[in-house]
Amino acid sequence: MSARRALVTGVTGQDGSYLAELLLEKGYEVHGMVRRSSTDNYERIAHLGDRIRLHQGDLLDPSSLLNLLRSVRPHELYNLAAQSFVPTSWAQPSLTGEFTALGVTRLLEAVRIADPEIRFYQASSSEMFGKVQEVPQRESTPFYPRSPYAVAKLFGHWITVNYRESFGLHAVSGILFNHESPRRGREFVSRHVSEAVARIKLGLADTLPIGNQDAHRDWGYAREYVDVMWRMLQTEKPVDYVIGTGTAHSVREFIEEAFAHVGLDPADFVRQDPTRLRPAEVDTLLADPSKAKRELGWEARTPFVELVHIMVEADIEAQERISGRRVGGPGAR
């Protein structure tokens, strides 16, 4: 029996790299879609070598998507590609819409034409809840997006529902709350904090510029979250799920725990940076993941404090490798 084939868009990102690892462990033939670029950005999947097959494609180009599906003939398609940084969506709202909203439509249309039997996973976001209408947020909670990114994600979410109901596709959306790891992009607040703390500890930086410290988020470990993506495509009927830990912590708590882990006082280094404030803030995102636990048997396992420590330790190791300095050595705090 031949291996099942999976195609992952956004394979070079945090989630895509973890998902590729998981699928390989499960015996899949893994294909990844990458955009043509003059510089490669493959460091998160470099360790996988030729175990995954990369193909050029672009969410802005419908013909490239259709040709890719006809070539790879995947059994499962995971759409993790997007313009995914919220602040950038205010600076580039139209481009965010093209990638994060209409890109989903182009991909679903390619599935409908190439092979409606392909199972489709759409990466939705807790940012769609925005100005939250209830706490915690569950599958039935009304959406109220507060950024161009969230509006685009909401379009992608509802077009997935529409194609499921209109054409009978096995198409699902995972409404994932914040999920972090050492592979998180440096522009995201969690990684911004962990890397800055590592650099400060090694004497390579003096400050941590930060925006809103009072925002509360449901933070989980990304390595665990890709498992639920896979589980969602193994069900008999396509169903959407809210995915999170069920606990929330503030940005301030993240900062305090990160500095405490290296024995430093955040008051000595944290500086308010007005340029990092959002035009429209999202105050509290907190998941009710009970449906996923009940129906999929999935729940988050890594506690908040452990997650912070994992990220800080990984960034200390990375900065030591780059700078040649060592914790406790000359120049370090």
PyMOL commands that set and color helices and strands:
alter all, ss='L'
color gray80, all
select helices_A, chain A and resi 14-25+46-51+62-72+86-91+93-114+126-129+148-167+189-201+222-232+251-261+266-268+274-276+290-296+304-323
alter helices_A, ss='H'
color red, helices_A
select strands_A, chain A and resi 5-9+29-34+52-56+76-79+119-125+171-176+179-180+208-210+216-217+220-221+241-243+249-250+270-272
alter strands_A, ss='S'
color yellow, strands_A
deselect
rebuild
show_as cartoon
